[in-house]
Amino acid sequence: MHMQNSELKIHKNELISHLDIVSMEGRYYMARFELDGQAYVLTGADDKPMMFTGACSVRDHFKDYTVGRIEVIPPTGTDEMIGMPDSADETMRVPL
């Protein structure tokens, strides 16, 4: 599911249990978060995912919210680069 940034502001006093900062291609990052047990991707008014130019920019965007855990999910193209198929192994997560 997705949630527009303007709608997220309505939930300012609620706990965001988990914020994933997902590294996308290039130098862009996307925010994925869990609110009331539901997972969302943060979108703009155009319903497209909001892209940030750094992991710290995402963290700063959420500075006025109560967030339980913040993790960065880095790109995982190394298996593809060495010819191995995508695996269902757990995604690498780096606490921020």
Residue pairs with C-beta under 8 A, 6 or more apart in sequence:
1 38
1 39
1 40
1 41
2 40
2 41
2 42
2 43
2 47
2 49
3 35
3 40
3 41
3 42
3 43
4 42
4 43
4 44
4 45
4 47
5 42
5 43
5 44
5 45
5 50
6 45
8 42
8 65
11 35
11 65
12 64
12 65
13 66
14 35
14 36
14 66
15 35
15 66
15 67
15 68
16 33
16 34
16 35
16 62
16 65
16 66
16 67
16 68
17 34
17 35
17 37
17 68
17 69
18 33
18 34
18 67
18 68
18 69
18 71
19 31
19 32
19 33
19 34
19 58
19 59
19 62
19 67
19 69
19 70
19 71
20 31
20 32
20 33
20 71
20 72
20 73
20 93
21 29
21 30
21 31
21 52
21 55
21 58
21 59
21 70
21 71
21 72
21 73
21 96
22 29
22 30
22 31
22 32
22 73
23 29
23 55
23 72
23 73
23 74
23 75
24 30
24 51
24 75
25 75
27 53
27 54
28 51
28 52
28 53
29 51
29 52
29 53
29 54
29 55
29 57
29 58
29 72
30 41
30 42
30 49
30 50
30 51
30 52
30 58
31 41
31 42
31 50
31 52
31 58
31 61
31 62
32 39
32 40
32 41
32 42
33 39
33 40
33 42
33 62
33 67
34 40
41 49
42 49
42 50
43 49
43 50
44 50
52 58
52 61
55 72
55 96
59 70
59 96
62 70
69 95
70 95
70 96
71 93
71 94
71 95
71 96
72 93
72 94
72 95
72 96
73 91
73 92
73 93
73 94
74 92
74 94
76 91
76 92
79 85
79 86
79 87
80 86
